[in-house]
Amino acid sequence: MKRSFWHRLDLLARHVVPVLLAFALVLLSTVPLRVPLLNLVFPALALVSIYYWTLYRPDLMPPAAAFAIGLADDVLSGAPFGVNALVFVLIHAAVNTQRGFFLGKSFAIVWLGFALLAGAAFTIAWLAVSAFYGLLVNGTGALLQAGTTIGCLPLIWRLLVQCHLRIVGQA
C-alpha cells in the first residue's frame, strides 16, 4: 500500500523535530537580551536537547546532527570554531555508550548523569578554548554556565518530553 503524501510528510516532520528543536535552542541561547554578562551564565540549552534525544531516541539525533548543531552554536555564540561541535559529539558518544544504564532509571539518576556529563563538557570546552588562545582562560564563566545548565534541566526536560510524546503520537 502506498502512503499518501501527507502521511510521508508527517513522518518526515516527526523525524526532524529533535534536530530542529536543538537548532532552535541554539538560537534561543544566542539571542542578545541586553542583560550584562548574561551570555556567560545562560544555560547551554542545546546540550540538554542532545543529551535527551541521544538517550531516548538516538535514531532521531545522529552524531552528524550533534556535530552540525555544535557548529551552529560556535558560529552564533562566537566560540572558537569547532569547540561546541567537539563537545556535542563527545557528549553524544558518551550518552550512547551509557544508554543501557540510564534507560529505566529515575529522573534523579538521569539528572545526576547529565550533571556529570555537563561538568565534563564544560571542562573540555574550557580546555579547548584555552588551547585555542594559547593561555589559561578564566574558567568562572564555564563553571557558572555549567551550573545554570544543570539547574535548568528539569524545565527544558519537560518541553522535550512533551515534544517526544507528540512525535510518538501520545499527546
Secondary structure, DSSP 8 states (H G I E B T S, - for coil): ----HHHHHHHHHHHHHHHHHHHHHHHHHHS----TTHHHHS--HHHHHHHHHHHH-GGGS-HHHHHHHHHHHHHHHT--TTHHHHHHHHHHHHHHHHHHHHTT--HHHHHHHHHHHHHHHHHHHHHHHHHHHTS----HHHHHHHHHHHHHHHHHHHHHHHHHHHHTT--
